[in-house]
Amino acid sequence: MKKIILIALMMLLNACSGGGDSTAGTADGEHVWSEQVNTIDKAKGVEGILGEAGVRQREGIDQQTQ
């Protein structure tokens, strides 16, 4: 009886594991979240540009007040 339970648990564990499932990635080999990662990277780039623009704006305001 213990052997049957052990075999059933092993089969269940094997069925639940993703072992080589083709749905884990896209057809061209990228991972599932690549689009979201690319969007975050673009947002970080825009954040840098806006930060530089803010620094220049503050410098301009400082120059005008002197």
N, CA, C and O atoms as a Tripos MOL2 file, in Angstrom:
@<TRIPOS>MOLECULE
protein
  264   263    66     0     0
PROTEIN
NO_CHARGES

@<TRIPOS>ATOM
      1 N           0.8270   -1.1910    0.0000 N.3       1 MET1
      2 CA          0.0000    0.0000    0.0000 C.3       1 MET1
      3 C           0.8730    1.2580    0.0000 C.2       1 MET1
      4 O           0.5700    2.2390   -0.6780 O.2       1 MET1
      5 N           1.9780    1.2080    0.7840 N.am      2 LYS2
      6 CA          2.8670    2.3640    0.8340 C.3       2 LYS2
      7 C           3.5330    2.6000   -0.5140 C.2       2 LYS2
      8 O           3.7790    3.7420   -0.9020 O.2       2 LYS2
      9 N           3.8250    1.5070   -1.2300 N.am      3 LYS3
     10 CA          4.4540    1.6400   -2.5400 C.3       3 LYS3
     11 C           3.5160    2.3180   -3.5310 C.2       3 LYS3
     12 O           3.9510    3.1330   -4.3450 O.2       3 LYS3
     13 N           2.2520    1.9890   -3.4640 N.am      4 ILE4
     14 CA          1.2650    2.5800   -4.3710 C.3       4 ILE4
     15 C           1.1290    4.0800   -4.1030 C.2       4 ILE4
     16 O           1.0700    4.8850   -5.0330 O.2       4 ILE4
     17 N           1.0810    4.4360   -2.8380 N.am      5 ILE5
     18 CA          0.9890    5.8640   -2.4700 C.3       5 ILE5
     19 C           2.2420    6.6000   -2.9230 C.2       5 ILE5
     20 O           2.1480    7.7070   -3.4530 O.2       5 ILE5
     21 N           3.4120    6.0020   -2.7240 N.am      6 LEU6
     22 CA          4.6700    6.6060   -3.1260 C.3       6 LEU6
     23 C           4.7250    6.7960   -4.6410 C.2       6 LEU6
     24 O           5.1430    7.8500   -5.1200 O.2       6 LEU6
     25 N           4.3100    5.7930   -5.3850 N.am      7 ILE7
     26 CA          4.2950    5.8850   -6.8480 C.3       7 ILE7
     27 C           3.3170    6.9550   -7.3060 C.2       7 ILE7
     28 O           3.6190    7.7320   -8.2120 O.2       7 ILE7
     29 N           2.1400    6.9970   -6.6770 N.am      8 ALA8
     30 CA          1.1440    8.0020   -7.0420 C.3       8 ALA8
     31 C           1.6700    9.4130   -6.7650 C.2       8 ALA8
     32 O           1.4650   10.3140   -7.5780 O.2       8 ALA8
     33 N           2.3430    9.6170   -5.6340 N.am      9 LEU9
     34 CA          2.9080   10.9330   -5.3090 C.3       9 LEU9
     35 C           4.0120   11.3220   -6.2840 C.2       9 LEU9
     36 O           4.1180   12.4830   -6.6800 O.2       9 LEU9
     37 N           4.8320   10.3500   -6.6700 N.am     10 MET10
     38 CA          5.8950   10.6340   -7.6290 C.3      10 MET10
     39 C           5.3180   10.9970   -8.9940 C.2      10 MET10
     40 O           5.8320   11.8910   -9.6660 O.2      10 MET10
     41 N           4.2600   10.3160   -9.4030 N.am     11 MET11
     42 CA          3.6160   10.6280  -10.6780 C.3      11 MET11
     43 C           2.9670   12.0070  -10.6320 C.2      11 MET11
     44 O           3.0140   12.7490  -11.6120 O.2      11 MET11
     45 N           2.3680   12.3480   -9.5070 N.am     12 LEU12
     46 CA          1.7570   13.6580   -9.3460 C.3      12 LEU12
     47 C           2.8110   14.7550   -9.3920 C.2      12 LEU12
     48 O           2.6160   15.7850  -10.0370 O.2      12 LEU12
     49 N           3.9180   14.5320   -8.7110 N.am     13 LEU13
     50 CA          5.0070   15.5010   -8.7160 C.3      13 LEU13
     51 C           5.5670   15.6700  -10.1200 C.2      13 LEU13
     52 O           5.8550   16.7930  -10.5340 O.2      13 LEU13
     53 N           5.7240   14.6020  -10.8430 N.am     14 ASN14
     54 CA          6.2280   14.6580  -12.2060 C.3      14 ASN14
     55 C           5.2440   15.3910  -13.1180 C.2      14 ASN14
     56 O           5.6660   16.1430  -13.9960 O.2      14 ASN14
     57 N           3.9700   15.1890  -12.9280 N.am     15 ALA15
     58 CA          2.9600   15.8390  -13.7580 C.3      15 ALA15
     59 C           2.8950   17.3350  -13.4720 C.2      15 ALA15
     60 O           2.5950   18.1190  -14.3720 O.2      15 ALA15
     61 N           3.1700   17.7410  -12.2440 N.am     16 CYS16
     62 CA          3.0770   19.1490  -11.8720 C.3      16 CYS16
     63 C           4.3300   19.9390  -12.2450 C.2      16 CYS16
     64 O           4.2740   21.1640  -12.3580 O.2      16 CYS16
     65 N           5.4480   19.2620  -12.4350 N.am     17 SER17
     66 CA          6.6720   19.9840  -12.7790 C.3      17 SER17
     67 C           6.5980   20.4170  -14.2330 C.2      17 SER17
     68 O           5.9660   19.7520  -15.0540 O.2      17 SER17
     69 N           7.2520   21.5420  -14.5540 N.am     18 GLY18
     70 CA          7.1990   22.0890  -15.8990 C.3      18 GLY18
     71 C           8.1660   21.4290  -16.8500 C.2      18 GLY18
     72 O           8.2410   21.8630  -18.0000 O.2      18 GLY18
     73 N           8.8810   20.4550  -16.4750 N.am     19 GLY19
     74 CA          9.9430   19.7840  -17.1940 C.3      19 GLY19
     75 C           9.9050   19.8490  -18.7110 C.2      19 GLY19
     76 O           9.3310   18.9650  -19.3470 O.2      19 GLY19
     77 N          10.5000   20.8670  -19.3010 N.am     20 GLY20
     78 CA         10.6440   20.9560  -20.7370 C.3      20 GLY20
     79 C           9.3980   21.3860  -21.4720 C.2      20 GLY20
     80 O           9.2800   21.1190  -22.6680 O.2      20 GLY20
     81 N           8.4840   22.0230  -20.8260 N.am     21 ASP21
     82 CA          7.2520   22.4660  -21.4670 C.3      21 ASP21
     83 C           7.5660   23.6010  -22.4290 C.2      21 ASP21
     84 O           8.2670   24.5410  -22.0530 O.2      21 ASP21
     85 N           7.0770   23.5420  -23.6370 N.am     22 SER22
     86 CA          7.3760   24.5570  -24.6390 C.3      22 SER22
     87 C           6.6160   25.8540  -24.3960 C.2      22 SER22
     88 O           6.9240   26.8560  -25.0410 O.2      22 SER22
     89 N           5.6490   25.8800  -23.5070 N.am     23 THR23
     90 CA          4.9050   27.1040  -23.2380 C.3      23 THR23
     91 C           5.6470   28.0320  -22.2910 C.2      23 THR23
     92 O           5.1660   29.1280  -22.0050 O.2      23 THR23
     93 N           6.8150   27.6150  -21.7970 N.am     24 ALA24
     94 CA          7.5680   28.4320  -20.8500 C.3      24 ALA24
     95 C           8.2370   29.6070  -21.5270 C.2      24 ALA24
     96 O           8.6070   30.5570  -20.8360 O.2      24 ALA24
     97 N           8.4100   29.6000  -22.8080 N.am     25 GLY25
     98 CA          9.0560   30.7000  -23.5150 C.3      25 GLY25
     99 C           8.3520   30.9690  -24.8280 C.2      25 GLY25
    100 O           7.3950   30.2820  -25.1860 O.2      25 GLY25
    101 N           8.8320   31.9720  -25.5430 N.am     26 THR26
    102 CA          8.2440   32.2840  -26.8320 C.3      26 THR26
    103 C           8.9430   31.4820  -27.9100 C.2      26 THR26
    104 O           9.9200   30.7860  -27.6360 O.2      26 THR26
    105 N           8.4570   31.5740  -29.1120 N.am     27 ALA27
    106 CA          8.9850   30.7690  -30.2090 C.3      27 ALA27
    107 C          10.4310   31.1300  -30.5430 C.2      27 ALA27
    108 O          11.1900   30.2670  -30.9840 O.2      27 ALA27
    109 N          10.8270   32.3920  -30.3420 N.am     28 ASP28
    110 CA         12.1940   32.7950  -30.6940 C.3      28 ASP28
    111 C          13.1660   32.6450  -29.5350 C.2      28 ASP28
    112 O          14.2810   33.1640  -29.6050 O.2      28 ASP28
    113 N          12.7770   31.9480  -28.4650 N.am     29 GLY29
    114 CA         13.6890   31.6480  -27.3690 C.3      29 GLY29
    115 C          13.7200   32.6880  -26.2690 C.2      29 GLY29
    116 O          14.4550   32.5130  -25.2970 O.2      29 GLY29
    117 N          12.9570   33.7590  -26.3770 N.am     30 GLU30
    118 CA         12.9140   34.7560  -25.3130 C.3      30 GLU30
    119 C          12.0550   34.2310  -24.1730 C.2      30 GLU30
    120 O          11.2170   33.3500  -24.3650 O.2      30 GLU30
    121 N          12.2720   34.7810  -22.9890 N.am     31 HIS31
    122 CA         11.4630   34.3410  -21.8640 C.3      31 HIS31
    123 C          10.1130   35.0460  -21.8760 C.2      31 HIS31
    124 O           9.9070   36.0010  -22.6250 O.2      31 HIS31
    125 N           9.2220   34.5780  -21.0610 N.am     32 VAL32
    126 CA          7.8340   35.0290  -21.0650 C.3      32 VAL32
    127 C           7.7120   36.5110  -20.7470 C.2      32 VAL32
    128 O           6.8480   37.1930  -21.2980 O.2      32 VAL32
    129 N           8.5630   37.0130  -19.8710 N.am     33 TRP33
    130 CA          8.4380   38.3860  -19.4000 C.3      33 TRP33
    131 C           9.3010   39.3650  -20.1800 C.2      33 TRP33
    132 O           9.4920   40.4890  -19.7150 O.2      33 TRP33
    133 N           9.8260   39.0000  -21.3310 N.am     34 SER34
    134 CA         10.7470   39.8680  -22.0570 C.3      34 SER34
    135 C          10.0930   41.1900  -22.4600 C.2      34 SER34
    136 O          10.7560   42.2270  -22.4420 O.2      34 SER34
    137 N           8.8270   41.1780  -22.8190 N.am     35 GLU35
    138 CA          8.1490   42.4230  -23.1950 C.3      35 GLU35
    139 C           8.0450   43.3700  -22.0020 C.2      35 GLU35
    140 O           8.2570   44.5750  -22.1410 O.2      35 GLU35
    141 N           7.7220   42.8270  -20.8380 N.am     36 GLN36
    142 CA          7.6210   43.6520  -19.6410 C.3      36 GLN36
    143 C           8.9900   44.1820  -19.2300 C.2      36 GLN36
    144 O           9.1060   45.3310  -18.8040 O.2      36 GLN36
    145 N          10.0170   43.3650  -19.3520 N.am     37 VAL37
    146 CA         11.3730   43.7970  -19.0040 C.3      37 VAL37
    147 C          11.8150   44.9130  -19.9420 C.2      37 VAL37
    148 O          12.4250   45.8890  -19.5030 O.2      37 VAL37
    149 N          11.5130   44.7770  -21.2260 N.am     38 ASN38
    150 CA         11.8580   45.8280  -22.1840 C.3      38 ASN38
    151 C          11.1380   47.1300  -21.8620 C.2      38 ASN38
    152 O          11.7240   48.2060  -21.9870 O.2      38 ASN38
    153 N           9.8880   47.0480  -21.4520 N.am     39 THR39
    154 CA          9.1250   48.2460  -21.0920 C.3      39 THR39
    155 C           9.7300   48.9230  -19.8710 C.2      39 THR39
    156 O           9.8190   50.1500  -19.8270 O.2      39 THR39
    157 N          10.1430   48.1510  -18.8920 N.am     40 ILE40
    158 CA         10.7720   48.7120  -17.6970 C.3      40 ILE40
    159 C          12.0890   49.3790  -18.0560 C.2      40 ILE40
    160 O          12.4020   50.4500  -17.5370 O.2      40 ILE40
    161 N          12.8680   48.7570  -18.9410 N.am     41 ASP41
    162 CA         14.1310   49.3490  -19.3680 C.3      41 ASP41
    163 C          13.9140   50.6790  -20.0850 C.2      41 ASP41
    164 O          14.6650   51.6310  -19.8730 O.2      41 ASP41
    165 N          12.8910   50.7460  -20.9310 N.am     42 LYS42
    166 CA         12.5710   51.9990  -21.6140 C.3      42 LYS42
    167 C          12.1620   53.0620  -20.6080 C.2      42 LYS42
    168 O          12.5470   54.2230  -20.7470 O.2      42 LYS42
    169 N          11.3900   52.6860  -19.6000 N.am     43 ALA43
    170 CA         10.9580   53.6380  -18.5770 C.3      43 ALA43
    171 C          12.1530   54.1710  -17.7960 C.2      43 ALA43
    172 O          12.1850   55.3530  -17.4540 O.2      43 ALA43
    173 N          13.1250   53.3300  -17.5130 N.am     44 LYS44
    174 CA         14.3280   53.7790  -16.8130 C.3      44 LYS44
    175 C          15.1020   54.7780  -17.6630 C.2      44 LYS44
    176 O          15.6660   55.7380  -17.1380 O.2      44 LYS44
    177 N          15.1310   54.5560  -18.9770 N.am     45 GLY45
    178 CA         15.7930   55.5020  -19.8800 C.3      45 GLY45
    179 C          15.1000   56.8500  -19.8780 C.2      45 GLY45
    180 O          15.7550   57.8920  -19.8490 O.2      45 GLY45
    181 N          13.7750   56.8310  -19.9080 N.am     46 VAL46
    182 CA         13.0040   58.0860  -19.8760 C.3      46 VAL46
    183 C          13.2060   58.7820  -18.5350 C.2      46 VAL46
    184 O          13.2910   60.0090  -18.4800 O.2      46 VAL46
    185 N          13.2810   58.0180  -17.4660 N.am     47 GLU47
    186 CA         13.5070   58.5910  -16.1430 C.3      47 GLU47
    187 C          14.8340   59.3400  -16.0980 C.2      47 GLU47
    188 O          14.9220   60.4130  -15.5010 O.2      47 GLU47
    189 N          15.8590   58.7830  -16.7210 N.am     48 GLY48
    190 CA         17.1590   59.4480  -16.7760 C.3      48 GLY48
    191 C          17.0980   60.7410  -17.5570 C.2      48 GLY48
    192 O          17.6830   61.7430  -17.1470 O.2      48 GLY48
    193 N          16.3970   60.7310  -18.6750 N.am     49 ILE49
    194 CA         16.2560   61.9380  -19.5020 C.3      49 ILE49
    195 C          15.5170   63.0190  -18.7270 C.2      49 ILE49
    196 O          15.9190   64.1820  -18.7450 O.2      49 ILE49
    197 N          14.4340   62.6410  -18.0440 N.am     50 LEU50
    198 CA         13.6710   63.6180  -17.2700 C.3      50 LEU50
    199 C          14.4850   64.1630  -16.0960 C.2      50 LEU50
    200 O          14.3680   65.3380  -15.7490 O.2      50 LEU50
    201 N          15.3000   63.3210  -15.4950 N.am     51 GLY51
    202 CA         16.1570   63.7780  -14.4000 C.3      51 GLY51
    203 C          17.1600   64.8160  -14.8790 C.2      51 GLY51
    204 O          17.3860   65.8190  -14.2010 O.2      51 GLY51
    205 N          17.7640   64.5860  -16.0430 N.am     52 GLU52
    206 CA         18.7070   65.5470  -16.6110 C.3      52 GLU52
    207 C          18.0070   66.8600  -16.9570 C.2      52 GLU52
    208 O          18.5550   67.9380  -16.7290 O.2      52 GLU52
    209 N          16.8030   66.7690  -17.5040 N.am     53 ALA53
    210 CA         16.0470   67.9740  -17.8430 C.3      53 ALA53
    211 C          15.7010   68.7590  -16.5810 C.2      53 ALA53
    212 O          15.7210   69.9890  -16.5940 O.2      53 ALA53
    213 N          15.3870   68.0670  -15.5010 N.am     54 GLY54
    214 CA         15.0860   68.7350  -14.2360 C.3      54 GLY54
    215 C          16.2970   69.4670  -13.6820 C.2      54 GLY54
    216 O          16.1770   70.5750  -13.1600 O.2      54 GLY54
    217 N          17.4560   68.8480  -13.7970 N.am     55 VAL55
    218 CA         18.6910   69.4960  -13.3310 C.3      55 VAL55
    219 C          18.9560   70.7560  -14.1450 C.2      55 VAL55
    220 O          19.2910   71.8000  -13.5830 O.2      55 VAL55
    221 N          18.8100   70.6660  -15.4580 N.am     56 ARG56
    222 CA         19.0280   71.8580  -16.3020 C.3      56 ARG56
    223 C          18.0190   72.9500  -15.9800 C.2      56 ARG56
    224 O          18.3680   74.1310  -15.9800 O.2      56 ARG56
    225 N          16.7760   72.5770  -15.7070 N.am     57 GLN57
    226 CA         15.7490   73.5680  -15.3870 C.3      57 GLN57
    227 C          16.0830   74.2550  -14.0710 C.2      57 GLN57
    228 O          15.9440   75.4730  -13.9600 O.2      57 GLN57
    229 N          16.5220   73.4910  -13.0700 N.am     58 ARG58
    230 CA         16.9070   74.0940  -11.7880 C.3      58 ARG58
    231 C          18.0980   75.0260  -11.9420 C.2      58 ARG58
    232 O          18.1490   76.0840  -11.3140 O.2      58 ARG58
    233 N          19.0610   74.6340  -12.7830 N.am     59 GLU59
    234 CA         20.2100   75.4970  -13.0230 C.3      59 GLU59
    235 C          19.7770   76.7990  -13.6910 C.2      59 GLU59
    236 O          20.2770   77.8740  -13.3590 O.2      59 GLU59
    237 N          18.8510   76.6930  -14.6290 N.am     60 GLY60
    238 CA         18.3350   77.8980  -15.3060 C.3      60 GLY60
    239 C          17.6160   78.8050  -14.3230 C.2      60 GLY60
    240 O          17.7710   80.0250  -14.3750 O.2      60 GLY60
    241 N          16.8340   78.2240  -13.4310 N.am     61 ILE61
    242 CA         16.1190   79.0300  -12.4490 C.3      61 ILE61
    243 C          17.0940   79.6920  -11.4930 C.2      61 ILE61
    244 O          16.9210   80.8560  -11.1310 O.2      61 ILE61
    245 N          18.1210   78.9550  -11.0820 N.am     62 ASP62
    246 CA         19.1470   79.5320  -10.1950 C.3      62 ASP62
    247 C          19.8670   80.6940  -10.8590 C.2      62 ASP62
    248 O          20.1510   81.6990  -10.2070 O.2      62 ASP62
    249 N          20.1710   80.5690  -12.1620 N.am     63 GLN63
    250 CA         20.8520   81.6390  -12.8760 C.3      63 GLN63
    251 C          19.9580   82.8800  -12.9900 C.2      63 GLN63
    252 O          20.4430   84.0080  -12.8990 O.2      63 GLN63
    253 N          18.6670   82.6720  -13.1880 N.am     64 GLN64
    254 CA         17.7420   83.8060  -13.3320 C.3      64 GLN64
    255 C          17.5380   84.5330  -12.0160 C.2      64 GLN64
    256 O          17.3010   85.7410  -12.0140 O.2      64 GLN64
    257 N          17.6250   83.8290  -10.8990 N.am     65 THR65
    258 CA         17.4020   84.4720   -9.6070 C.3      65 THR65
    259 C          18.6340   85.2150   -9.1180 C.2      65 THR65
    260 O          18.5320   85.9780   -8.1570 O.2      65 THR65
    261 N          19.7690   85.0290   -9.7220 N.am     66 GLN66
    262 CA         20.9790   85.7360   -9.2660 C.3      66 GLN66
    263 C          21.1550   87.0610   -9.9290 C.2      66 GLN66
    264 O          22.1240   87.7680   -9.6480 O.2      66 GLN66
@<TRIPOS>BOND
     1     1     2 1
     2     2     3 1
     3     3     4 2
     4     3     5 am
     5     5     6 1
     6     6     7 1
     7     7     8 2
     8     7     9 am
     9     9    10 1
    10    10    11 1
    11    11    12 2
    12    11    13 am
    13    13    14 1
    14    14    15 1
    15    15    16 2
    16    15    17 am
    17    17    18 1
    18    18    19 1
    19    19    20 2
    20    19    21 am
    21    21    22 1
    22    22    23 1
    23    23    24 2
    24    23    25 am
    25    25    26 1
    26    26    27 1
    27    27    28 2
    28    27    29 am
    29    29    30 1
    30    30    31 1
    31    31    32 2
    32    31    33 am
    33    33    34 1
    34    34    35 1
    35    35    36 2
    36    35    37 am
    37    37    38 1
    38    38    39 1
    39    39    40 2
    40    39    41 am
    41    41    42 1
    42    42    43 1
    43    43    44 2
    44    43    45 am
    45    45    46 1
    46    46    47 1
    47    47    48 2
    48    47    49 am
    49    49    50 1
    50    50    51 1
    51    51    52 2
    52    51    53 am
    53    53    54 1
    54    54    55 1
    55    55    56 2
    56    55    57 am
    57    57    58 1
    58    58    59 1
    59    59    60 2
    60    59    61 am
    61    61    62 1
    62    62    63 1
    63    63    64 2
    64    63    65 am
    65    65    66 1
    66    66    67 1
    67    67    68 2
    68    67    69 am
    69    69    70 1
    70    70    71 1
    71    71    72 2
    72    71    73 am
    73    73    74 1
    74    74    75 1
    75    75    76 2
    76    75    77 am
    77    77    78 1
    78    78    79 1
    79    79    80 2
    80    79    81 am
    81    81    82 1
    82    82    83 1
    83    83    84 2
    84    83    85 am
    85    85    86 1
    86    86    87 1
    87    87    88 2
    88    87    89 am
    89    89    90 1
    90    90    91 1
    91    91    92 2
    92    91    93 am
    93    93    94 1
    94    94    95 1
    95    95    96 2
    96    95    97 am
    97    97    98 1
    98    98    99 1
    99    99   100 2
   100    99   101 am
   101   101   102 1
   102   102   103 1
   103   103   104 2
   104   103   105 am
   105   105   106 1
   106   106   107 1
   107   107   108 2
   108   107   109 am
   109   109   110 1
   110   110   111 1
   111   111   112 2
   112   111   113 am
   113   113   114 1
   114   114   115 1
   115   115   116 2
   116   115   117 am
   117   117   118 1
   118   118   119 1
   119   119   120 2
   120   119   121 am
   121   121   122 1
   122   122   123 1
   123   123   124 2
   124   123   125 am
   125   125   126 1
   126   126   127 1
   127   127   128 2
   128   127   129 am
   129   129   130 1
   130   130   131 1
   131   131   132 2
   132   131   133 am
   133   133   134 1
   134   134   135 1
   135   135   136 2
   136   135   137 am
   137   137   138 1
   138   138   139 1
   139   139   140 2
   140   139   141 am
   141   141   142 1
   142   142   143 1
   143   143   144 2
   144   143   145 am
   145   145   146 1
   146   146   147 1
   147   147   148 2
   148   147   149 am
   149   149   150 1
   150   150   151 1
   151   151   152 2
   152   151   153 am
   153   153   154 1
   154   154   155 1
   155   155   156 2
   156   155   157 am
   157   157   158 1
   158   158   159 1
   159   159   160 2
   160   159   161 am
   161   161   162 1
   162   162   163 1
   163   163   164 2
   164   163   165 am
   165   165   166 1
   166   166   167 1
   167   167   168 2
   168   167   169 am
   169   169   170 1
   170   170   171 1
   171   171   172 2
   172   171   173 am
   173   173   174 1
   174   174   175 1
   175   175   176 2
   176   175   177 am
   177   177   178 1
   178   178   179 1
   179   179   180 2
   180   179   181 am
   181   181   182 1
   182   182   183 1
   183   183   184 2
   184   183   185 am
   185   185   186 1
   186   186   187 1
   187   187   188 2
   188   187   189 am
   189   189   190 1
   190   190   191 1
   191   191   192 2
   192   191   193 am
   193   193   194 1
   194   194   195 1
   195   195   196 2
   196   195   197 am
   197   197   198 1
   198   198   199 1
   199   199   200 2
   200   199   201 am
   201   201   202 1
   202   202   203 1
   203   203   204 2
   204   203   205 am
   205   205   206 1
   206   206   207 1
   207   207   208 2
   208   207   209 am
   209   209   210 1
   210   210   211 1
   211   211   212 2
   212   211   213 am
   213   213   214 1
   214   214   215 1
   215   215   216 2
   216   215   217 am
   217   217   218 1
   218   218   219 1
   219   219   220 2
   220   219   221 am
   221   221   222 1
   222   222   223 1
   223   223   224 2
   224   223   225 am
   225   225   226 1
   226   226   227 1
   227   227   228 2
   228   227   229 am
   229   229   230 1
   230   230   231 1
   231   231   232 2
   232   231   233 am
   233   233   234 1
   234   234   235 1
   235   235   236 2
   236   235   237 am
   237   237   238 1
   238   238   239 1
   239   239   240 2
   240   239   241 am
   241   241   242 1
   242   242   243 1
   243   243   244 2
   244   243   245 am
   245   245   246 1
   246   246   247 1
   247   247   248 2
   248   247   249 am
   249   249   250 1
   250   250   251 1
   251   251   252 2
   252   251   253 am
   253   253   254 1
   254   254   255 1
   255   255   256 2
   256   255   257 am
   257   257   258 1
   258   258   259 1
   259   259   260 2
   260   259   261 am
   261   261   262 1
   262   262   263 1
   263   263   264 2
@<TRIPOS>SUBSTRUCTURE
     1 MET1         2 RESIDUE 1 A MET
     2 LYS2         6 RESIDUE 1 A LYS
     3 LYS3        10 RESIDUE 1 A LYS
     4 ILE4        14 RESIDUE 1 A ILE
     5 ILE5        18 RESIDUE 1 A ILE
     6 LEU6        22 RESIDUE 1 A LEU
     7 ILE7        26 RESIDUE 1 A ILE
     8 ALA8        30 RESIDUE 1 A ALA
     9 LEU9        34 RESIDUE 1 A LEU
    10 MET10       38 RESIDUE 1 A MET
    11 MET11       42 RESIDUE 1 A MET
    12 LEU12       46 RESIDUE 1 A LEU
    13 LEU13       50 RESIDUE 1 A LEU
    14 ASN14       54 RESIDUE 1 A ASN
    15 ALA15       58 RESIDUE 1 A ALA
    16 CYS16       62 RESIDUE 1 A CYS
    17 SER17       66 RESIDUE 1 A SER
    18 GLY18       70 RESIDUE 1 A GLY
    19 GLY19       74 RESIDUE 1 A GLY
    20 GLY20       78 RESIDUE 1 A GLY
    21 ASP21       82 RESIDUE 1 A ASP
    22 SER22       86 RESIDUE 1 A SER
    23 THR23       90 RESIDUE 1 A THR
    24 ALA24       94 RESIDUE 1 A ALA
    25 GLY25       98 RESIDUE 1 A GLY
    26 THR26      102 RESIDUE 1 A THR
    27 ALA27      106 RESIDUE 1 A ALA
    28 ASP28      110 RESIDUE 1 A ASP
    29 GLY29      114 RESIDUE 1 A GLY
    30 GLU30      118 RESIDUE 1 A GLU
    31 HIS31      122 RESIDUE 1 A HIS
    32 VAL32      126 RESIDUE 1 A VAL
    33 TRP33      130 RESIDUE 1 A TRP
    34 SER34      134 RESIDUE 1 A SER
    35 GLU35      138 RESIDUE 1 A GLU
    36 GLN36      142 RESIDUE 1 A GLN
    37 VAL37      146 RESIDUE 1 A VAL
    38 ASN38      150 RESIDUE 1 A ASN
    39 THR39      154 RESIDUE 1 A THR
    40 ILE40      158 RESIDUE 1 A ILE
    41 ASP41      162 RESIDUE 1 A ASP
    42 LYS42      166 RESIDUE 1 A LYS
    43 ALA43      170 RESIDUE 1 A ALA
    44 LYS44      174 RESIDUE 1 A LYS
    45 GLY45      178 RESIDUE 1 A GLY
    46 VAL46      182 RESIDUE 1 A VAL
    47 GLU47      186 RESIDUE 1 A GLU
    48 GLY48      190 RESIDUE 1 A GLY
    49 ILE49      194 RESIDUE 1 A ILE
    50 LEU50      198 RESIDUE 1 A LEU
    51 GLY51      202 RESIDUE 1 A GLY
    52 GLU52      206 RESIDUE 1 A GLU
    53 ALA53      210 RESIDUE 1 A ALA
    54 GLY54      214 RESIDUE 1 A GLY
    55 VAL55      218 RESIDUE 1 A VAL
    56 ARG56      222 RESIDUE 1 A ARG
    57 GLN57      226 RESIDUE 1 A GLN
    58 ARG58      230 RESIDUE 1 A ARG
    59 GLU59      234 RESIDUE 1 A GLU
    60 GLY60      238 RESIDUE 1 A GLY
    61 ILE61      242 RESIDUE 1 A ILE
    62 ASP62      246 RESIDUE 1 A ASP
    63 GLN63      250 RESIDUE 1 A GLN
    64 GLN64      254 RESIDUE 1 A GLN
    65 THR65      258 RESIDUE 1 A THR
    66 GLN66      262 RESIDUE 1 A GLN
